[in-house]
Amino acid sequence: GNTRGLGWSVIARQRADHAFAPIRLLQKRIAIAGGLIALVTIALGWWIAVRVSEPLVSISAAADSISRGSRRVQIPSGGGYAEVEQLSASLRTMLGNLNRHEEDLQLAQNRLESRVRERTAELTKARAEMELESRQHAMARAEPSAATDPPDTATAAPRPPPWDRALPPSTRTVAGR
């Protein structure tokens, strides 16, 4: 070709596919290397994610156990990560506080139940005393009214006259006896 106007000289002529073959080979090698690097990066990322998430999964399982009512749960450590260690320590503190509060509540409930039993016993005793006193009052009220009631002559023993009742029994006399 005519390249005199540009100041160039052509030494050899080649077809374009032969001329660009080394560039295409370099592109293929870069693509393969990039793919391998991506696979290694994905595998490394997966390994790091699993390593970070395992303690979190264990801590989550322990927290689920606590939420279902279990209090004898061992909160796992954080696996060497400061944030996970802090979360684990916070959960252990929370569980300790929860256990102490439950123990305090149980003690308060036991004291309250004991006080209720004592008060119930006191009320039962007071009720029995009141019933006894009420019966005694009823008997005392019934006794004077018996003096004004007509005697049942078939079963009643002879009674001394009212003026003779104040005397001791040894000085009372009954007419005809």
Secondary structure, 3 states (H helix, E strand, C coil): CCCCCCCCCCCCCCCHHHHCHHHHHHHHHHHHHHHHHHHHHHHHHHHHHHHHHHHHHHHHHHHHHHHCCCCCCCCCCCCCCHHHHHHHHHHHHHHHHHHHHHHHHHHHHHHHHHHHHHHHHHHHHHHHHHHHHHHHHHHHHHHHHHHHCCCCCCCCCCCCCHHHCCCCHHHCCCCCC
